[in-house]
Amino acid sequence: MNRYFYYHVLYVGMINVMLFVPHILIKERFDGSVAGILASILIGTFLSIVTIVSMRRFPRMGLPEILHRHFAPYVASPLVALAGLSWLVGAVLVIFSLTQTMGAFLNPEMNEYLFMALMVFAAMFAGSRSSRTVQFACEILVLLSLPLVALIMFKAVSNRQLNWDAIRVVAGHFRDLPSIKVIAAATFFFSGYMSLMLFNRLNPPDFKVRHLWTLPLLGTLFSLFTFFIPIGFHGTVAVEEYIYLWSVTADSMVMKFGFIQRVFFIFLVLYSILSLMFAMNTFHSAMEFFKACSPRYKPQPEQVPVPKINWILCACFGLVAFLYGIWANDEKNQRVTEIWLVCRFSLEIVTMLVVASLAVAAGRKPRASSPARAASPGE
């Protein structure tokens, strides 16, 4: 079961490219981004480990069940709905970003709403499945993506055009204090652990996440690679001029002896897979959280056939994505993404505090009640 947890860690770490995270960090590369990345390693590791350890106190329970068990419905339901809204916004942002990327680089003559319709329908179909089905689909898609990620990383690091002097210049600004926006963006590399808020329902009572030391390692690898590689390719000044930064960076690499010469085509395939996987998981998580707003709702992780409410909720999510696509442009989408990243970071802190507090309280109850039970036979 450990591998399913790490699949979420991997794809969330890789999908940041589609959410303007590199662009946000690059904008403040001389004003705190390096220190923000270093701080995010500590903060992200702390949040993830505390949350993971705390969730062990609640086997086969997601965040909605935990909140409904310990809080009144008028407190728990709004919190669950807020968490579902956070997942939904993330899905909408990724769908819009992928649509714009495909329209700008792959087929500018194609109607952008047609491609968005394909993406939304795929997310609706996949996200409406049962939690167990979504988990299996993640395994397949991650295993398909990892070789492509490894290829792009190898081509980038081994490229002769990579300017290590530019990387060293930016790395030298590690003393500059970061803004909250930079820290919020950088901690997104570690946010894969939040999948436990839903998929902990599938874990057995004795489930334990092993090899926690890999969490800071993977987060550090993703953050440093995503931030410094574009600087090495485009320089310390010109790197700020690009909106879809990694799309241009991937187009700067070629495979001289490959059957596909431009790495950019591999990049598009890779991030189409990752975007679909992220949209599937976020649609599914938002759907389950909104369904769980009712205290009477009983989760069924392996529910077959798919109930109508799943289709209705996912169709509503698709409509939201379309309305956002009509309203937004690249500039608006970037501002919304920055706001969402800060809100997501704040929500993760609140979630960690709540779950950790409830876990500590749950751990004290058996010890507090044991003396009374021991005294009963003597009476």
C-alpha positions as CSV (number, residue, x, y, z in Angstrom):
1,M,0.0,0.0,0.0
2,N,3.0,2.3,0.5
3,R,3.5,2.6,-3.3
4,Y,0.0,4.2,-3.8
5,F,0.8,6.9,-1.3
6,Y,4.1,7.7,-3.1
7,Y,2.4,7.8,-6.5
8,H,0.5,10.8,-5.3
9,V,3.7,12.4,-4.0
10,L,5.3,11.9,-7.4
11,Y,2.6,13.2,-9.6
12,V,1.9,16.3,-7.4
13,G,5.6,17.1,-7.4
14,M,5.7,16.9,-11.2
15,I,2.5,18.7,-12.0
16,N,3.7,22.0,-10.5
17,V,5.0,23.0,-14.0
18,M,1.4,23.4,-15.2
19,L,0.5,25.6,-12.2
20,F,2.9,28.6,-12.8
21,V,5.0,27.5,-9.8
22,P,8.3,27.9,-11.7
23,H,7.1,31.2,-13.1
24,I,6.3,32.5,-9.6
25,L,9.7,31.4,-8.2
26,I,11.5,32.8,-11.2
27,K,9.9,36.3,-10.8
28,E,11.5,36.6,-7.4
29,R,14.7,34.7,-8.1
30,F,16.8,37.7,-6.8
31,D,14.3,38.5,-4.0
32,G,14.0,35.4,-1.8
33,S,13.1,32.4,-4.1
34,V,16.3,30.4,-3.1
35,A,15.7,31.0,0.6
36,G,12.0,30.2,0.0
37,I,12.9,26.8,-1.5
38,L,15.2,26.0,1.4
39,A,12.5,27.0,3.9
40,S,9.9,25.0,2.0
41,I,12.0,21.9,2.5
42,L,11.8,22.2,6.2
43,I,8.2,23.4,6.3
44,G,6.9,20.8,3.8
45,T,8.7,18.0,5.5
46,F,7.3,19.0,8.9
47,L,3.7,19.3,7.6
48,S,3.8,16.1,5.7
49,I,5.4,13.9,8.5
50,V,3.1,15.3,11.2
51,T,0.0,14.8,9.1
52,I,1.0,11.3,8.1
53,V,1.7,10.2,11.6
54,S,-1.5,11.8,12.9
55,M,-3.6,10.0,10.3
56,R,-2.5,6.7,11.6
57,R,-4.8,7.3,14.5
58,F,-7.8,7.2,12.2
59,P,-7.6,4.0,10.1
60,R,-10.0,3.7,7.2
61,M,-11.2,7.3,7.7
62,G,-10.8,10.4,5.5
63,L,-10.8,14.0,6.7
64,P,-14.6,14.3,6.3
65,E,-15.3,11.4,8.7
66,I,-12.7,12.7,11.2
67,L,-14.3,16.1,11.3
68,H,-17.9,14.8,11.5
69,R,-16.9,12.5,14.4
70,H,-15.4,15.3,16.5
71,F,-17.3,18.4,15.5
72,A,-20.9,19.4,15.2
73,P,-22.4,19.4,11.7
74,Y,-22.5,23.2,11.4
75,V,-18.8,23.3,12.0
76,A,-17.7,20.1,10.1
77,S,-19.7,20.6,7.0
78,P,-18.4,24.0,6.0
79,L,-14.8,22.8,6.6
80,V,-15.4,19.8,4.4
81,A,-16.9,22.0,1.7
82,L,-13.9,24.4,1.9
83,A,-11.5,21.5,1.4
84,G,-13.6,20.3,-1.6
85,L,-13.5,23.7,-3.1
86,S,-9.7,23.8,-2.8
87,W,-9.4,20.6,-4.7
88,L,-11.8,21.8,-7.4
89,V,-9.9,25.1,-8.0
90,G,-6.7,23.1,-8.5
91,A,-8.4,21.0,-11.1
92,V,-9.8,24.0,-13.0
93,L,-6.4,25.8,-13.0
94,V,-4.6,22.7,-14.4
95,I,-7.3,22.2,-17.1
96,F,-7.1,25.8,-18.2
97,S,-3.3,25.8,-18.2
98,L,-3.0,22.6,-20.3
99,T,-5.6,24.0,-22.8
100,Q,-3.6,27.2,-23.2
101,T,-0.3,25.3,-23.6
102,M,-1.7,23.0,-26.3
103,G,-3.3,25.9,-28.1
104,A,-0.1,28.0,-28.1
105,F,2.4,25.4,-28.9
106,L,0.8,22.3,-30.5
107,N,-2.1,23.4,-32.7
108,P,-2.9,27.2,-32.6
109,E,-5.7,26.8,-35.2
110,M,-7.6,24.3,-33.1
111,N,-10.6,25.7,-31.1
112,E,-9.4,25.9,-27.5
113,Y,-12.9,25.1,-26.2
114,L,-12.9,21.8,-28.1
115,F,-9.7,20.7,-26.5
116,M,-11.1,21.8,-23.1
117,A,-14.2,19.8,-23.7
118,L,-12.1,16.7,-24.3
119,M,-10.1,17.4,-21.2
120,V,-13.2,18.1,-19.1
121,F,-15.0,15.0,-20.3
122,A,-12.0,12.8,-19.5
123,A,-11.7,14.3,-16.0
124,M,-15.4,13.8,-15.5
125,F,-15.4,10.2,-16.5
126,A,-12.2,9.3,-14.6
127,G,-13.1,11.4,-11.5
128,S,-16.5,9.9,-11.1
129,R,-15.2,6.4,-10.6
130,S,-14.7,4.8,-7.2
131,S,-11.7,5.6,-5.0
132,R,-10.2,2.2,-5.6
133,T,-10.4,2.6,-9.4
134,V,-8.9,6.1,-9.2
135,Q,-6.0,4.7,-7.1
136,F,-5.3,1.9,-9.7
137,A,-5.5,4.4,-12.6
138,C,-2.9,6.6,-10.8
139,E,-0.5,3.6,-10.6
140,I,-0.8,3.0,-14.3
141,L,-0.3,6.7,-15.3
142,V,2.6,7.3,-12.9
143,L,4.4,4.3,-14.2
144,L,3.9,5.5,-17.8
145,S,5.2,9.0,-16.8
146,L,8.3,8.2,-14.9
147,P,10.4,7.1,-17.8
148,L,9.5,10.3,-19.7
149,V,10.4,12.4,-16.6
150,A,13.7,10.6,-16.3
151,L,14.5,11.2,-19.9
152,I,13.7,14.9,-19.7
153,M,15.8,15.3,-16.5
154,F,18.7,13.5,-18.1
155,K,18.5,15.6,-21.3
156,A,18.4,18.8,-19.3
157,V,21.2,18.1,-16.9
158,S,23.5,16.7,-19.6
159,N,22.8,19.5,-22.2
160,R,25.8,21.5,-23.2
161,Q,23.7,24.7,-23.5
162,L,23.0,24.6,-19.7
163,N,24.9,27.5,-18.2
164,W,26.0,26.6,-14.7
165,D,27.4,30.1,-14.1
166,A,23.9,31.5,-14.3
167,I,22.7,28.9,-11.8
168,R,25.4,29.8,-9.4
169,V,24.6,33.5,-9.7
170,V,21.0,33.0,-8.7
171,A,21.9,30.5,-6.0
172,G,24.1,33.1,-4.4
173,H,21.0,35.1,-3.4
174,F,20.1,32.6,-0.7
175,R,20.3,35.3,2.0
176,D,17.3,37.3,0.7
177,L,14.2,36.7,2.7
178,P,11.2,35.1,0.8
179,S,7.7,36.3,0.6
180,I,4.7,34.3,1.7
181,K,3.8,33.8,-1.9
182,V,7.2,32.2,-2.7
183,I,7.0,29.9,0.3
184,A,3.4,28.9,-0.6
185,A,4.5,28.1,-4.2
186,A,7.6,26.2,-3.1
187,T,5.7,24.0,-0.5
188,F,3.4,22.7,-3.3
189,F,6.2,20.3,-4.3
190,F,5.5,18.5,-1.0
191,S,1.7,18.5,-1.1
192,G,1.2,15.0,-2.4
193,Y,0.8,13.8,1.2
194,M,-2.6,15.5,1.3
195,S,-4.0,12.6,-0.7
196,L,-4.3,10.8,2.7
197,M,-7.2,13.2,3.5
198,L,-9.3,11.0,1.2
199,F,-7.5,7.9,0.3
200,N,-6.8,7.0,3.9
201,R,-10.2,5.4,3.6
202,L,-8.5,2.6,1.7
203,N,-5.7,1.9,4.1
204,P,-5.9,-1.0,6.6
205,P,-5.8,-0.4,10.4
206,D,-2.1,-1.4,10.5
207,F,-1.1,0.9,7.6
208,K,2.2,2.8,8.1
209,V,3.9,5.0,5.6
210,R,7.5,3.8,5.3
211,H,10.6,5.5,4.1
212,L,9.5,8.9,5.2
213,W,13.1,10.1,4.5
214,T,12.2,10.1,0.8
215,L,9.7,12.9,1.2
216,P,12.2,15.7,1.7
217,L,14.5,14.1,-0.9
218,L,11.8,14.0,-3.6
219,G,10.6,17.5,-2.8
220,T,14.1,18.9,-2.9
221,L,14.8,17.2,-6.2
222,F,11.6,18.5,-7.8
223,S,12.0,22.1,-6.5
224,L,15.7,22.5,-7.4
225,F,15.3,20.9,-10.8
226,T,12.2,22.9,-11.7
227,F,13.7,26.2,-10.6
228,F,17.3,26.1,-11.7
229,I,17.2,24.3,-15.1
230,P,15.2,27.1,-16.9
231,I,17.7,29.6,-15.5
232,G,20.6,27.6,-16.9
233,F,19.0,27.5,-20.3
234,H,17.7,31.0,-20.7
235,G,20.0,33.1,-18.4
236,T,19.4,35.1,-15.3
237,V,17.5,37.9,-17.1
238,A,15.7,36.4,-20.1
239,V,14.2,33.6,-18.1
240,E,11.6,36.0,-16.7
241,E,10.2,36.8,-20.1
242,Y,8.3,33.5,-20.6
243,I,4.9,32.7,-19.2
244,Y,4.9,28.9,-19.9
245,L,8.5,28.6,-18.8
246,W,9.0,24.9,-19.0
247,S,7.3,24.5,-22.4
248,V,9.9,26.9,-23.8
249,T,12.7,25.1,-21.9
250,A,11.7,21.7,-23.2
251,D,11.6,23.1,-26.7
252,S,15.3,24.2,-26.2
253,M,16.4,20.5,-26.0
254,V,16.7,18.1,-28.9
255,M,17.5,14.4,-29.2
256,K,20.0,14.2,-31.9
257,F,19.6,10.5,-32.6
258,G,16.1,10.0,-31.3
259,F,13.1,9.1,-33.5
260,I,11.5,12.2,-32.1
261,Q,14.0,15.1,-32.4
262,R,12.2,17.7,-30.3
263,V,12.0,17.0,-26.6
264,F,9.0,19.4,-26.5
265,F,6.7,16.7,-28.0
266,I,7.6,14.3,-25.3
267,F,7.1,17.1,-22.8
268,L,3.5,17.6,-24.1
269,V,2.7,13.9,-23.9
270,L,4.1,13.8,-20.4
271,Y,2.2,16.7,-19.0
272,S,-1.0,15.8,-20.8
273,I,-0.8,12.5,-18.8
274,L,0.0,14.3,-15.6
275,S,-2.7,17.0,-16.1
276,L,-5.3,14.3,-16.7
277,M,-4.2,12.4,-13.6
278,F,-4.3,15.6,-11.5
279,A,-7.7,16.5,-12.9
280,M,-9.0,13.0,-12.2
281,N,-7.8,13.0,-8.6
282,T,-9.0,16.6,-7.9
283,F,-12.4,16.0,-9.4
284,H,-12.7,12.8,-7.5
285,S,-11.6,14.3,-4.2
286,A,-13.8,17.4,-4.6
287,M,-16.7,15.1,-5.4
288,E,-16.2,12.9,-2.3
289,F,-15.7,16.0,-0.1
290,F,-18.9,17.7,-1.3
291,K,-20.8,14.4,-0.9
292,A,-19.4,14.1,2.6
293,C,-20.8,17.5,3.6
294,S,-23.8,15.5,4.8
295,P,-23.2,13.8,8.2
296,R,-25.3,10.9,7.1
297,Y,-23.1,10.1,4.1
298,K,-21.2,6.8,4.3
299,P,-18.2,6.5,2.0
300,Q,-18.0,3.5,-0.2
301,P,-14.4,3.4,-1.7
302,E,-15.2,0.5,-4.0
303,Q,-18.7,1.5,-5.1
304,V,-19.9,-0.2,-8.3
305,P,-21.8,0.8,-10.4
306,V,-21.1,4.6,-10.4
307,P,-24.0,6.4,-8.7
308,K,-25.8,9.2,-10.5
309,I,-24.7,11.8,-7.9
310,N,-21.1,11.3,-9.1
311,W,-21.9,12.2,-12.6
312,I,-24.0,15.2,-11.5
313,L,-21.2,16.6,-9.3
314,C,-18.5,16.0,-11.9
315,A,-20.7,17.6,-14.6
316,C,-21.0,20.7,-12.4
317,F,-17.2,20.7,-12.0
318,G,-16.8,20.6,-15.7
319,L,-19.2,23.5,-16.2
320,V,-17.2,25.5,-13.7
321,A,-14.0,24.7,-15.7
322,F,-15.7,26.0,-18.9
323,L,-17.0,29.2,-17.3
324,Y,-13.5,29.8,-15.9
325,G,-12.0,29.2,-19.3
326,I,-14.4,31.8,-20.8
327,W,-13.5,34.4,-18.2
328,A,-9.8,33.9,-17.7
329,N,-6.7,34.7,-19.7
330,D,-3.0,34.0,-18.9
331,E,-2.7,37.1,-16.7
332,K,-5.9,36.4,-14.7
333,N,-5.0,32.7,-14.4
334,Q,-1.6,33.6,-13.0
335,R,-3.2,35.9,-10.4
336,V,-5.8,33.2,-9.4
337,T,-3.1,30.6,-9.2
338,E,-1.0,32.7,-6.8
339,I,-4.0,33.3,-4.6
340,W,-4.9,29.6,-4.7
341,L,-1.4,28.5,-3.7
342,V,-1.4,30.8,-0.7
343,C,-4.9,29.6,0.4
344,R,-3.8,26.0,-0.2
345,F,-0.7,26.5,2.0
346,S,-2.8,28.0,4.8
347,L,-5.4,25.2,4.5
348,E,-2.6,22.6,4.8
349,I,-1.4,24.2,8.0
350,V,-4.9,24.4,9.5
351,T,-5.5,20.7,8.5
352,M,-2.3,19.6,10.1
353,L,-3.1,21.4,13.3
354,V,-6.6,20.0,13.5
355,V,-5.7,16.4,12.6
356,A,-2.7,16.5,14.9
357,S,-4.7,17.9,17.8
358,L,-7.5,15.2,17.3
359,A,-4.8,12.5,17.1
360,V,-3.2,13.5,20.4
361,A,-6.7,13.6,22.0
362,A,-7.5,10.2,20.6
363,G,-4.2,8.8,21.9
364,R,-4.9,10.1,25.5
365,K,-8.4,8.6,25.8
366,P,-7.4,5.0,26.3
367,R,-4.8,5.8,28.8
368,A,-7.2,8.1,30.7
369,S,-9.9,5.4,30.9
370,S,-7.7,2.4,31.7
371,P,-7.4,3.1,35.5
372,A,-11.2,3.2,35.7
373,R,-11.6,-0.1,33.9
374,A,-8.9,-1.7,36.0
375,A,-10.7,-0.7,39.2
376,S,-14.0,-2.2,38.2
377,P,-13.1,-5.9,39.1
378,G,-12.0,-4.8,42.6
379,E,-15.3,-3.2,43.3
